[in-house]
Each structure stands twice: as C-alpha cells, then as structure tokens.
Amino acid sequence: MAIEIKKQKKNNIGLFLIIIFVLIIIGWIGWNFLKPIEILKKPEIKDLLPLSSQELIDAKLDIGKVLNNVVFQTLGSHITWPLDIPDLGRPNPFKPF
C-alpha cells in the first residue's frame, strides 16, 4: 500500500486581495464614466411659477403674530369635533350573504 501525502492548499490571500481590488477599480470606472449624462436640467420652482407668485416665495410666516392677532382670536368653529363617522360596511365582511 502506498502512502499518499496530500498537499494542503495554500490560501493565497494576496491573490484574493488583488481580485477584490481589480473588481473595485472596474466598478469605480463603470460608475464614473458609464453613468448616463443629464441632458435636461431640472427646473427650479422659481422658474415654473409666474412673477406674481414671487411674493409668496419670499414671504416669511410668523406664527406668533397670526395666533395673537385680534381678528384670528375672534374666529369661531362651526363644526363639532370629533366628526361623527357613520358605520360603513358589514360587521363581518367574510360572512356570506
């Protein structure tokens, strides 16, 4: 009977690192050079609205002034809270008719 001595496989960590490094470089090149270019620029909200709306864009809202305004404090509610929600549907939707 012959005795066979099996060689242990060497783990080539250097080879694995080189392969990973090459894949990272290929991915970086693909990401930077092959991505689609932007043909049309995205419009800003100022470009879409008419000039008369420019005052609304530049307006600053002071909540304290609104809440402390005499006219605002005289306003009253004309509905009762919480609103009455009617019962919709059947109690058991899976029960046959």
N, C-alpha and C positions, 0 to 999 in steps of 0.2 A: 504494500500500500504506500502510495506516495503522499507525502505531507505537503499540502499547498499552503503557502503563506500569502494571504490576501493583503495587498497594499491598501492602506487606508487612503481614502480620497482626501486630498488637501483642500481645505476651504480657501479659495482664492478671494479673500476679502478685497484685495486691491482690484481684481477684475470686476467684482460686483460694484465697487465704488466708481470705477471708470464707466461702466454701463449706465449707472444711475446719472452720473454727471453728463454723459452724452445725451441721454433722454431729456434731461432738464434743459440743456442747451438747445436741442431741437424744439422742445416745447416753447422756449422763450422766443426763438426765431419765428416760429409759427404765429405766436401771439402778437408779436410786434410788427411783422412785415406782411402777414397774410390776412389781417383783420380787415373787414370792409371799411371803405372810406365814407365819410359823411358828405353826401352830395348837397343836400339842402340843410341850411341852418335852421334850428328850431326857433320859431318866433317867440318873442317875449310878450307878456300880457300888455305892456305899454304900446306895442306895435299893433295889436289887434283891436284895442278899444279906440273909439273916436276921441278927438281932442277935448270934447266937453266932459268926458269921464276922467280927465287928468286930475281934476279937483278931488274926485273921490279916491283916487290912488294916493294922493298926497295928504289926505285928511288924517288927522290924529283924533282918536276917540278917547275921551276922558270919562270913564265910567262914574267916577265920583261926582262930577258935575251933573251928569244925567240923573243919577239916583237922588241927588239933593235938590234938583230943580223943583220949584213950587208946582208947575204945571204937571210934571210927571207924578208928583205925590198926590195930586187931586184925582188922578185917574182911578177908576174902579173896575173890578172884574164883573163881567156879565154872565159868567158861567160858574157852575159849581164843580169843585174838584173833590174827589176824583170823578171822572166821567163814568156814567153808567154804561157798562159793556153788556150788550144783550147776549144771551146764551145762543151760540151757533152750533149747528150740527146735532148729532145724536150723542147720548152719553157713552155708548159703546159702538164705535164705528165698525167693528168687526162682526157684530151680531147680524145675522141675515134678516131681511125684511120679513 
